[in-house]
Amino acid sequence: MQIWVDADACPRVIKEILYRAAERKQLPMTLVANQPLRVPPSRFIKTLQVGSGFDVADAEIVRLASTGDLVVTADVPLAAQVVAKGGVALDPRGELLTEANIGERLAIRNALDELRGAGVETGGPPPLGPKDKQAFANQLDRILARQG
């Protein structure tokens, strides 16, 4: 299993949980972003800087991810592509996105996008809180435990 992180919008606290997990489990992890990133020195953690532009990092993650890989992203369309490819998608708030729920999440995301396009103020998600951080860490532990 390889861990891929949609790193441009991933909260720092979530990245720190991932750094510790990659070291503990000795799993390769790549943070993909369109800007330079600082990561702790590790033989398991690397960065991949892609060009700027809409969905460039997402396209690179989909291209490189393999069946069974874990992708950490809040981007629902990216998660849908990862799930379709046989990967595991995990939201920074700890929600596991699967074949069973990705269609509904995509429909909600698209409906909100249409409302915003029509000028309706939909607001964004609340700030990441301690419960979100714990939910993410717990879900990550469950995923990694299944890997052996």
C-alpha positions in Angstrom: 0.0 0.0 0.0 1.1 3.5 -0.9 -0.4 6.6 0.8 -1.1 9.5 -1.4 -2.0 12.9 0.0 -3.9 15.7 -1.8 -1.6 18.0 0.1 -2.6 21.5 -1.1 -5.7 21.7 1.1 -4.8 19.0 3.7 -4.7 20.4 7.2 -1.3 20.4 8.9 -2.6 18.4 11.9 -3.7 15.6 9.5 -0.4 15.6 7.7 1.3 15.2 11.1 -0.8 12.1 11.9 0.1 10.7 8.5 3.8 11.3 8.9 3.8 9.3 12.2 1.7 6.5 10.6 4.0 6.2 7.6 7.0 5.9 9.9 5.3 3.5 12.3 4.1 1.2 9.5 7.0 1.9 7.2 4.7 2.7 4.3 5.6 4.9 1.4 3.7 8.2 1.4 3.7 10.9 -1.2 2.3 14.4 -0.7 1.2 15.8 -4.0 0.9 19.6 -4.3 1.4 22.5 -6.7 3.7 24.3 -4.3 6.8 23.2 -2.4 6.2 21.4 0.8 8.3 20.8 3.9 8.2 17.3 5.3 10.1 15.6 8.0 13.2 13.7 6.9 12.2 10.1 6.3 12.9 7.4 3.8 9.1 6.8 3.6 7.9 10.3 3.1 8.4 12.3 -0.1 6.7 15.1 -2.0 5.7 15.5 -5.6 5.3 19.0 -6.9 3.1 19.3 -9.9 2.3 22.3 -12.1 -0.3 24.8 -11.1 -3.7 24.6 -12.6 -7.2 23.3 -12.0 -7.1 19.6 -10.8 -3.4 19.0 -11.9 -2.6 17.4 -8.5 -5.8 15.4 -8.6 -5.0 14.0 -12.1 -1.5 13.1 -11.0 -2.8 11.2 -8.0 -5.3 9.3 -10.1 -2.6 8.5 -12.6 -0.1 7.2 -10.0 -2.4 5.5 -7.5 -2.9 1.7 -7.7 -5.6 -0.7 -6.5 -5.4 -0.8 -2.7 -3.6 2.5 -2.3 -4.9 5.0 0.3 -5.6 8.5 -0.9 -6.3 11.2 1.7 -8.4 14.0 0.2 -11.4 16.2 0.9 -12.0 16.5 -2.9 -15.1 14.3 -3.6 -14.6 14.0 -7.4 -11.0 12.9 -6.8 -12.2 10.4 -4.2 -14.7 9.0 -6.7 -12.0 8.4 -9.3 -9.8 6.7 -6.6 -12.6 4.5 -5.5 -13.4 3.6 -9.2 -9.8 2.6 -9.6 -9.9 0.3 -6.6 -8.2 2.6 -4.1 -9.3 3.7 -0.7 -10.3 7.3 -0.2 -10.2 8.9 3.3 -11.5 12.4 4.0 -9.4 14.5 6.5 -12.4 14.5 8.8 -12.3 10.7 9.0 -15.0 9.7 6.6 -14.1 6.6 4.5 -15.4 7.1 1.0 -16.5 3.8 -0.6 -18.5 2.5 -3.6 -21.4 2.4 -1.2 -21.4 6.1 -0.3 -19.4 7.9 -3.0 -22.4 8.4 -5.4 -24.4 10.1 -2.7 -21.4 12.3 -1.7 -20.9 13.3 -5.3 -24.5 14.2 -5.8 -24.5 16.4 -2.7 -21.3 18.1 -3.8 -22.7 18.7 -7.3 -26.0 20.1 -5.9 -24.1 22.5 -3.6 -21.9 23.5 -6.6 -25.0 24.3 -8.6 -26.4 26.4 -5.8 -23.2 28.3 -5.5 -23.2 28.8 -9.3 -26.7 30.3 -8.9 -25.4 32.8 -6.3 -26.7 31.0 -3.2 -24.3 31.3 -0.3 -23.8 27.7 1.0 -20.9 28.3 3.4 -18.0 26.0 3.8 -17.3 23.2 6.2 -16.7 24.1 9.8 -13.1 24.3 11.0 -11.4 21.0 11.7 -11.9 20.2 15.4 -10.5 17.7 17.9 -13.3 15.2 17.1 -12.5 15.4 13.4 -8.8 14.8 14.2 -9.6 11.8 16.4 -12.1 10.4 13.8 -9.4 10.6 11.1 -6.7 9.0 13.3 -9.1 6.2 14.3 -10.2 5.5 10.7 -6.5 5.6 9.5 -5.6 3.1 12.2 -8.4 0.7 11.0 -7.3 1.0 7.4 -3.7 0.3 8.2 -4.5 -2.6 10.6 -6.2 -4.3 7.7 -3.0 -4.0 5.7 -1.2 -6.2 8.3 
